[in-house]
């Protein structure tokens, strides 16, 4: 993240954007999910609807 800090300090927004994209791609390539902290909802019928 030193590159991102440097890019922001010298106001190279294109370099800052590329750094963020590459860091995100690296995380996704390692198998991490961007929404890893969120819980999963069960698929199927809704809780409020009665079964027929």
N, C-alpha and C positions, 0 to 999 in steps of 0.2 A: 504493500500500500504506500510505500515511499514514492513510487512513481505517480500515484494519484495526487498525493500531497504536493509534489513538485509541479505537476501540471496545473493544479488550481492556483498555486502561488504565482506562476508566470502567465496565468490566464490563457492556457492552451486548452480550450474546451473540447476540441476534437480529440486530443490526446487523453483527456480525462474520460470522455465518453468511451473511447476504445478500451481504456484500462478497466472500466466497470464491466463492459461486455465480456472481455477476456476472463475476468475474475468470475463472473457468473457462469460462463461456459466451463471453466475449470471445475467449479462446484458441481455442476450438472453432470459432467463427465465422470466424476468420482462416485456417482450414484446418489448424491444427496438431493433431496427434494426441497424446492424453495418454500413450500408450505409445511415443512416437517413438524411444526409445533401444533398444527391444527388437528382436531379430532375428526375421525371419519364418521359419516352418517351411514346407517344401514340402508341398503336399497330394499325396495319392496313397497308395500302399502303404507300409507300415512297413518300416524297414530290416531288421528281424529276421525277417520272414516271407519264405520263398522263393516265387518266382512259380510258378504251376501251369501 
